[in-house]
Amino acid sequence: MSAFSRLIPDWLSHYPKAKLGADLLAGLIVAILVIPQSLAYALLAGLPPQLGLYVSILPVIAYAWLGSSMVQAVGPVAITAIMTFSVLSPLAPPGSPEYIALAAALSLISGLMLLACGVLRLGFLSQLLSRPVVSGFISGSAVLIVVSQMKYLLGVNPRGGSSGEILLDMLSRLGDIHLPTMSIGLSALLTLLVVRQWLAAWLVGAGLEREKAAFVVRLMPLLVVLIGTLAVIEFDLDRGQGVAVVGSVVAGLPGFNFFLPGFEATRSLVVPAFLMMLIGMVQGITMAQALAIKRRERIDANAELVGLGAANVVAAFSGGMPVGGGLSRSAINVAAGAQTPLASIVAALAMIAVVAGAANWFARLPLAVLAASIIMAAVSMIDIRALRQAWAYDRADALALLGTAGGVLVFGLETGIGLGVVLSMATLLYRVSTPHIAVLGRIPGSEHFRNVERYAVETIPGVLFMRIDERLFFGNLGAVESRLKHELDRAPGTHDLVLVMSAVNLMDATAVEVFAELNQDLSERGIRLHLAEIKGPVQDRLKHSTLWPALSGKVFLSANEAFEKLRPSALWCPDI
């Protein structure tokens, strides 16, 4: 195999010609539909609008070439945009050359981190953040996005650092609302709301296929943008009424500017870049997996990281805005009929034509309409369903979700995600430090042992069977000792204690020492300590410990064997 052929992705080397037409059409449709979105997210990030178009070209091609998902679409997304603005706005004025340079550096550093994780096969790092934490972070970020766009929707300029301060200042400036801007913005918002809630059902009821109805719904934001722009042009709302518009959109293709960020920039951005990398990793891999399941395909998590990393590195040199796997972009791509990454490449090539000749067409696009589009996209990111499910199933996860969302809203994105990680780790430590321990009995007529509190079981007088459902380490030994003492105090006539170790996959050195002391203490009280169903790796290590030769009881292969040997009619043999 030649070096050149190894550079060609597998999907392209075995491309089925039957899918060409669908990919070409899907690519053209996606290119048209994501233009307003690209402009909007660039403005949300505090960057010139054309940068959103720039990073919809080469980064898209890089991901299509190196990623493993067939239909995931990469580009500017709401989460990376708001994170970019949150990180960089304290460092430089938004839109300034310094700000743009910092955005490019942020994209480069996070991209290199993603690449490194992919090359080193560290896809498992995506599991560092639990689903409730990610959901809480995204939901909190969505609220921040909504608050940040209210000024464009209402035509006011509130002051304040946090979302709460901005809201309070906005309420105090209700008299300053720009009525023409608010009229356009609220009209666009209500239209998009009606479209999202009822249009698809109405079209399906009218006889249209569900997939086609969904596609029509996704076309509507573009139509709203076009109508808003035409209204501004027709009635001269920007020049005559002061309605804010996008303004000059620089036409022409972006240059490829290679650079290396300075030490100070790198030092200030490395932590935010890591958090952005982590969020992008979780979101991108999760999205790719969900799409692959629906299409009965498989993805390679490490290849996904390489693709996302390469996309961000290329974005740094050809636009300067971080990118990620976008939910709405991917949904549009799928709805348009995309079959392979060729659709994304076609969309990128079509975007070149837009950037080269049609960018100025959007100069009079009202910011209020873009704000309405962003708000609708952000509202869909607020996951109330996840909160309800977590609250019903596990309150600890629900509190982690609420804590993360609240931390994002009160303290900012970085502190919020950090708080979420701390809450997740605290929850995990609490669970492993308080292991479930069950007193067992045998179900009559079987060899199965179950919790005496849940089942009608048979027991042996003076023999206590207990199962520990967690690995044993220094952090939970206090709880284990306390529970064993409690159960022995409840059964004062106990002369044999059988610990069923089927769920114990690790015993650290502290655990071995504690159990050796327990064995000695029980022996002095006339109680024999037995072990049953020890896992092989645990038993291999125990054989080299002081506990094994000193064990007062016996090691049984199964709990049932222990039950049979310890019954009063059984012959006891002390040899191990």
Secondary structure, DSSP 8 states (H G I E B T S, - for coil): --HHHHHS-HHHHT--GGGHHHHHHHHHHHHHHTHHHHHHHHHHTTS-HHHHHHTTTHHHHHHHHH---SS--EE--HHHHHHHHHHHTTTS-TTSHHHHHHHHHHHHHHHHHHHHHHHTT-GGGGGGS-HHHHHHHHHHHHHHHHHHHHHHHHT-----SSHHHHHHHHHHTGGG--HHHHHHHHHHHHHHHHIIIIIHHHHHHTT--HHHHHHHHHHHHHHHHHHHHHHHHHHTHHHHS---B------S----------HHHHHHHHHHHHHHHHHHHHHHHHHHHHHHHHTT----HHHHHHHHHHHHHHHHHTT----EE-HHHHHHHHHTT--STHHHHHHHHHHHHIIIIIGGGGTT-BHHHHHHHHHHHHHTT--HHHHHHHHHH-HHHHHHHHHHHHHHHHH-HHHHHHHHHHHHHHHHHHHHHS--EEEEEE-TTSS-EEETTTS--B--TTEEEEEE-S-B-TTTHHHHHHHHHHHHHH-TT--EEEEE-TT---B-HHHHHHHHHHHHHHHHTT-EEEEES--HHHHHHHTTSSHHHH-SS-EESSHHHHHHHHSTTS------
